[in-house]
Amino acid sequence: MKNIKSLLLAALVGLSSTSCNDFLELEPLNDIVLENFWTDKSDVESVLLGAYSALETSDCLLRMVIWGEMRSDNMTESNSSPEAIQQICRENLLITNDYCKYNKFYDVINRANTVLHFAPIVADKDPNYLWIELKANEAEAVALRCLCYWYLIRAFHDVPYVTEPSIDDEGGYKKFYVPQSDFDTILTQIIADLESVKDDAMKKYPSDLENTARITQSAICAMLADMYLWRGQEGDYDKCISVCQEITTQKKKEFEDLKIKKGKDNTIKEYNGYPLISNIPNNEILGNSYNEIFGTGNSFESLFELPYDDKVSNGLVSSYYQSSSNAENQSTGNVKALDKIGSVRGEDNSVFVQMHDTRYHQSVVERGTSYGICKYAYSSVSITGTSSGVDLSESTMRNSSSQPNWIIYRYSEVLLFEAEANIMKAKSIHPSGADSLAMAFEVSGYLNKAFDLIDAVNKRAIGYIAEEGVSKPFNPKTLSKEDYPSVSMMENLLFQERRRELMFEGKRWFDLVRISRRDGNQNRMLRFLSDKFSASVYSAVKIRLKDPYAMYFPMAKDEVKNSQGVLRQNPVYKDDEDVKLATH
């Protein structure tokens, strides 16, 4: 990882930039760079790694979580929340909120576009720059650009869509101020772009660390699976299943290789036939899966994650989640978990309905009368189990020099992607008439497949104990297919499992938006949010969120003003924003 980080830092020095405005950061490249920089393949690699490094910045990382999680029923404000975060957690979004600005994502996009512009030129100059290397670099650049647009449209719906780099000052402001394209147009385009480059991307890098810190074919497959579920057009669910199975095929091969390489020390086990990191390998440490995925990082299950270390810190976790000082003071970070997540466990209406679900202690920690967020903040955990449940027996909070990587996609989510696609295929079938029995059988097949995938993720999370050399669950109550006989019940289970597995990873609000887009209304989203607000605030939130555009962030006031009439404000939000929703 240190080698990767050194390259990233060198790339930033080699191609530095300064912001020219807050609307759309497409700063021209220095003329000296244009004349002297693009000569061989190392120059392409340097700027490409600079794009990764730009995505790593706190401006981007914090927005990934704010846009994807903080409005959800997982998080709420704490006593130390900055004003801008309080507004977001209270569903009181103002056009002056700093997190409505997205220019740093366009920095990444411009770097990627610059690589796509100059890499073919360099290939003509440098005989050592092989065609296969060029295509792999282009695939990385396209994927990084698509990933940025994926975050942007889920957060804002309509955004400027730019595929050409800013490499000179010609064209005046019109070159920098680009009209918005709508959500569906951009989604269709980035899907097409990813499909076109997927097979050109690296399948495996020479270094294990590069396989998680850089874009691979599996990372692109995960992005496509996610996008297919959102688009939901004819054939998209089959496509989602197909790319998920590509990843599973690759993971099964890696699993077989690890069995040969590591033998009994291999920590990967199969759950319903799917290889996942064991929670208690060799009957030793309960909580091992957390330790490898979120503690050490760059794990077997990681498909793409942003690397951090003592030179480039992950300020999100230490400031917004937990730090050593929070632990000492029994306080939360700048945000905290919704109280119900921590205070109610093992009941039908709780988030963690199984008392032996180790993810409870890997996600939340009691801080007085509140619950802090400990996912990523712990470098390691050890969990003790009894016949009645699991309890945290030991944990290690990260010190100031221990920086957690941030995971964008991991394999367990891919299994849940595939499960969702199967459920949606079942949902599209309506048994009736002479074909009702055949169609009902087809529905059952999709639901059985979905359950196996969900159950695999769930099984890994449940605490096990060694008994006569055999791992057995403490609690005989595990998921049962018979408890989810209908499509709607299986769909509910899926989103419950996604919530437990991916809690605080910047996914939950996006899940609620996807549900609402499918339903054509925000009713389910509002039911989930009812636990977050007092009665008076909830009444105001319901009124606001009845408009589908309210699910998205407003454009920043200054960006609209500075765009010379090019940008349109989200129609839900007024320019003056005189009226604010009630506070808690």
N, C-alpha and C positions, 0 to 999 in steps of 0.2 A: 504493500500500500504506500510506503514511503516513496518508492520510485514513481508511482502514479502521481502522488501529491507534488513531487518535485517538478514533474513535467507540467502539471497544471499551473503551478506558480510561475514557471518559466514562460508559459504561454501568455500569462497575464502581463508579465514584464515586456515580452516581445510584441504584444499587440494591445497596448493600453488604450483606454478611451475615456472621454469626459462627456457628461450629459449636456446636450444642447437644449433640451426642453423636457417638460414632464409629460408631454402628450404622447409622443411615440419616439423612443430613443433609437434613431437610425443615423448615428453620427458618421460622417464621412471618415474614411481611413486616411491617415497621413500620406502625403504624396511620396515621402521618402520610403514608406512601407511599400507602396505600390510599385515603385521603381526597383527597389533592391530586395524585397522580401521574398516574393514568390518565384523561387528558382529551383527548389527540389522538394522531394516528398516530405522531408522533415518540417518544412514550412507549413504544409497542409496539416500535418499532425499537430503542430504547435497551436495553430488557430483552432483546430477541432477540439483539442483538449481545453483550450481557453473557453469554448462554448460550454463544456461540462462545468468548468470552474465558475462561470457566470451563473449557471443554474444552481450552484452550491451556495450562493450568497444568501445572507440572512433575509434580504428583501424578497427573494423568491421562496425560500423554504417557509418562512413565516406565513406568506400568503397561501401556500399550498394547504396549510392547516386551517388558517382563518377562513378561506373560501370553502374548504371541503368539510369542516368539522364544527367550527365554533357557533354556528347558528343552530346546530342540531340538538337533539335531546340527550347528548352525551356530556356536553360541557355547559358551564355557566360561569359568570364572572366571580372573582374573588375580591377580598378587601383591598388587594393591591393592584387590581386591574387598571390599566390606563383608561382614560376617558373613551378613546376610540374603540377599545375592546369592550367596554361596558355597553356602548351603543350597539355593537354588533350582537352581543349576547342577549340584549334586551329586544332584539328585532326592531331597533330604532335606527335604521340606516339613513345616514345623511350624505348628501353629495359632497360635503367637505371632509368626510372621513378619509384619512390618509391611505387606508387599505383599499380604497377604490382606485388607487393608482396602480398601473400595471406595466410601467415603462421598462422595468428590469427584465421582464420576460421578453420584451422586444429586443433587448440587448442580446439575449441568447439567440433569438430568431435571426438577428442581423449577422451574428457570427456564423451561424449555420448557413445562411444564404451566401455569405462571403466565401465559405469553403466550397459550396456548390458552384459558384461562379469561377473561382480560380483553380480548383483542383484539375479540371481537364486541361487548362493551359499549362500547368506544371507538368502534367503527364506528357505533353508534347515536348517539353524541354528536358526532362530528366529520364534517361533511358532505364534507370534503376527503379522507376516508379511503375510497377507492373499494373496491367489492366485490372487484375483481380483485387489489388490493393486500392486502386482508384474507386472501384465499384463499392468496396467495403466501406471506405471513408465516406462516400456519398450516401450510403445507406445510413450510417451513423448520423450524418448531418440532417438528412431528411427526417429521421426518427426523432431527433432532438427538437427540430422545428415543430413536428406534429405533436409532440408531447406538450410543448408550450401552448399551442393552440387548443389542445384538449383541455388544459386547465382553464384557459381564458374563456372558452365558450361555455363551459359548465358554470363558470362564475358570473359571466356578463351576458351570455346569450349571443349578442351580436358584437363583433369586434373588427377592427381593421385587419385585413388579410394581405400580407406582404410576402412575396416570394423572390424579390430581387434585392440585392444588397445595396446599401448606401455607400458608394465608393467615391463620390465626388460631390461638389457643391452646386452643380448645375440643376436648374429646374426650380429654384426658389422654394418657398414654403410648400408648394403643391406636391413636391417630391416627398416631403416629410409628413404631410397630413393626408391620410388615406381614409376614404369612406369605409364604413362598416360593411361587412358581409354578414348575412344571417347565419344562425346556428346550423341549420340543416345543410346549407351550401358548403360551409367550412367542414362540417363533419363528413360529408360525402367525399370532399376533396382529400382530406387527410387520410381517410380509409383507403382511397385509391392510391395515394402516394405510398403508404406503408405496404400495400399489397404489391406495388411495383418494385420495391427494393428489398422485400423480406428475404428472398433467396440469395441476394448479394451480400447480406450482412454476415459477419463472422459467426460461425456456429460455436466455436470455442477458441479462446485466446490461449497463447502459450502459458500465461500465468493464471492461476486460479483466482487471484484477486481481480484481475482485469475482467474476468467473466461476470463479475457482479457490478463493477464500477463503470463498465462501458456497455454500450448497446450490443446485444447479440440477437440472433434469430429468435430465441425464446422470449427475449424482452419485447421484440416487435410483435410476436404472436400474442403475448399478454395484452399489449396495447390494443391490438385488433379485436381480441375477445371482448374487452371492455367496451369498445366503440360499437361493435355489432349489437351488443345488448341494448345500447342506447338508441341506435337507429331503428332496429326492429322491423326492417322491411322484409319482404318475402325472400327467404333463403338465408337471412342473416343469422338465424339461430343455428342452422346447420353449419354455417361458416364458423360461428363461435365454437361449436363442438369440435370442429375439425382442427382449428388452431390450438385448442386446449389439449387435444389428443396428441398433437405434434410435441407439445411440451412434455406431456406424460411419457411419451416414447423416449425422449431425450433423458428424462429423469430416471426412468427405469434402467437405461443403459448405464448412466452414471452410478446408479445404485449397485448394479452388478459389478462394475469396475471397483467400487469401494469395498465390496465384500471380498474380492480377491486381494486387494491391496492392504486392507486393514484387518481382515478376518474378524475375530471376536471383539476387537476394539471398535468396529464399525458401529456408529450410533444411529444409523438409519434403519427403520423397520417398516414393514408394509402394513397398512391399515386398509382393509377391504381391497387389497391389491395395489394400493397407491403408496409409493415410498415417501415417508415423512420422517423428520427428525424425532426420535423417541423422547418422550417425556421422562422416562426412567430407564436408560440403557443399562443392561447388565444388572438390573435391580439395584442401582446405586443412588443416583441423585434425582429426586422428584423435582422437576423444574428445568431439566436439562435442555428441553427444546427452547425455552425462553433464553437460556444462557448462550446458546449457540446463535440464535437468530438475532436477538436484540443486544446481547452482552458482547460477545466476541465480534459478531458481524461477519459479512461475506460468507454466509452459510450455504449449505447444500440447497436450501429452499429459495435463496435469494435469486431473483431474476434481474433486478436492477436496483441499485441503491446508491445514494450520494455519500462519498467517503469524507469523513472529518477526522482531524487529529489535533495535536497541540498547536499546529501552525494555522489551521483553519478550523475555527470552533463552531460547534452547533449550539448557538445561543438560545434557540427555541426551547430545548429541553431544560436547560438550567434556569431560564427566566420564567418560562410559561408553565412548565410541568413541575419538576422538583429539582432541588439541589441539596447539598449537604447542610446548608444553613436552614433550609425549610425543615429538614429532619430534626435539627437541633432545636428549632423554635416551635416545632409542632404546628407549622403553618403550611399553607398551600402556595403554589406559584401564582402567576398572574391570571391563571384560570384554574378551575377545579372541576372535579367530576360532579355530575348531578347527584344530589344526596341519595336518591332512590337506588342508584347503581350500587352504592356501598352499603347502605343501611338495610336493604331488603335482599335476602339471599335464600335460595332453596324453596321459594314459593312460586306458585303458578304465574303470578303477575310480576315476578321479578325478572331482571335481565339474566342473571346467573341462576337458572332454575335448578341446576344440579349442584348439590352441596360439595361434590368432589371435583368441580370444574376449577382447575388450577389457574385458569386465566383471570379469575377474580383477584387473586393476590399478585398477579403479574400486571394488573392494570390500575388498581386503586389501592390507596393506603389511607388509614384513618389518621386524621389530623384534628384532634379535638372533636368538635361537633361537625366537622366537614370531612371531605374525602379528597385528598390530593391525587394527582395523576403520576403514577410511578413507572408506567411503561416507558422504555428507553432510559429512564433515570437510574434504574437499577443496572449495575453491571453484572450482577448474578443474584440468583435467589435459590433458596432451598426450602422445600415445602414438606411438612409432616402431615401424614394422613391417619385418621382413625375411622372407626366404623360409622361415625356420624358426620364426617366432613374432612376438609383439608384446612390447614392453618399454616401461615408463614412462620417458619422456624428460624430462618436467617436470611438476611438480605445485605447487599453491599451497595451503597449509594456511590455513584461515580464521583471521583474527585475532579478538581479543576482541569487536570491534564488529560482526563479520560473522556473522549468525545464520541458519542454514539453516531454511527452511520444512520442515514435516514432511508428507509426502504420505500421505494415507489411501487414495485410489484414483487410478490413472492408466490411460491407454488401453491400454498394452501388457498390463496384467493383464486387461483386458476381453477382449482377443483370446484369452488363455489360458483365461478363463472359458468362452468360446464353444467353444473346442477341447475342454475337459473335458466340456461338455454333449454334444457330438457323440460323444465316446468312450463316455460312459455310455449314450447311445441305442444305439450299436453293441453295447455289452456286454449290453444287455437282449434282444438277438436271438440265438437259438440255432438255426442252420440244421439242418433235419432233414427226412427224408421227401421227398415230392414237391416241396415248396416250397424245398428246400435251396439250389438255384441262385439263385432269386430273392432269398432271404434273404441269401445270401452276397454278392450284388451290392449289396444295401442296406447291409450292414455295410461293404463296401468304400467305398461312397459317403460314409458318415459318417467313416470313417478318413481318406479323402482330404481331406475338408474340415478335419478336425482337424489333419492334417499341414500343410496350407497356412497355417493360423493360427499354429501353433507355429513353422514355418519362417520366417514373416515376422518374428517377434520375434527369432529366432536370427540371421537374415541381417543385421539392423540392427547386431547386436553384433560381427560378425566384421570384423576389420581389412581395409581396402582400400587399394590404392596406385594413384596416377595413372600410367597408362602410355599415352602418345600421346593424352592427353586423355580416356581412358576408364578408369573405375574397375574394377580387377580384384582378385579376392581373392589375397592372398599365397599362401594354401594352397588347393589345389584340393579338399581334403577338406571338403565341406560336408555338411549333413544330406541323407540320401537316403531317400525313402519306402520303397524296397525293403528297407532295414535294419530296418523296423518293420512286418512283415507281419501281426502278430496284434494283437488288442485289448489284451492285457496288455502287450505291448511298446510300443504307442503310449501307453498309460496311464503306463508307466514314464518314457517320454520326456517326457510332459507335466510330471510332477512334478519331473523333473530340470531342465527348462527353467524352471519356476516357481522352483525353488531358485536357479538362476543369476541370473535376472532380478530377483527380489524379495529377494535376500539382505540380511539385517539390517534389513528394513523392517517387522518385527513380524508376519510371515506364516507362518513355517515350522512352528512348533509347532501352530498352528491347522490347517495342511495335514495334519500327521501325525494329529491327532485326527479330522479329517474322513475320512481313509483308514480309520482304525480303526473308526469308526462304520459305515462301509459294509461293511467286511469282517466285522464282528461279532466281531473279536478284535484284539489289539494286536501280532500277530506281525510285520507289516511295520514298524511303528513301532520295535519292539525291534531289528530288523535294522539299521535306520538308526542307532539309538543305540549300537550295539555299537562304533563307532569312537570314541565319546566317553569311555568309561570303561575303567579297568583291569579285568582279569578278575574280581577279587574284588568290586569295586563293581558290575560289570555283573550278576553273579549275584544280588545283592540287588535291583538295579533291576528285573530280570526278574520277581522274585517280587512286588514291589510293583505293577508295571504290568500284571500279569495281571488285576487288578481294573479294569474300565473306569472306575470312579469315580476311580481314581488319576490319570487323565489331567487331572483338574480340580483346582483349588486348594481347600484347606479354607476354611471360614468362619473369620474371625478369632475367637480365643477370647473376647476381651472383648465382641465384638458378640453372640455367642451368649449369653454370660452376662448382658449388659445387656438382652436382648430380652424378658425376663419370660416365657421359655418359648416364644416365638413362632418363633424360628429353629431349624432342625434342622442339625446338623453333617453334613458329608459323611461317609457311613458308613465310609469308608476310614481316617479320621483319628480317633485317640483323644484324649480330653481331656487326659490327662497327658503323652502323647508322651515317655515315658521312654526309649524305644529309638530310637536314631538309626542311619541307614545308615552304612556304613563310608565314610571319606573316600578321596580319590584315593591 
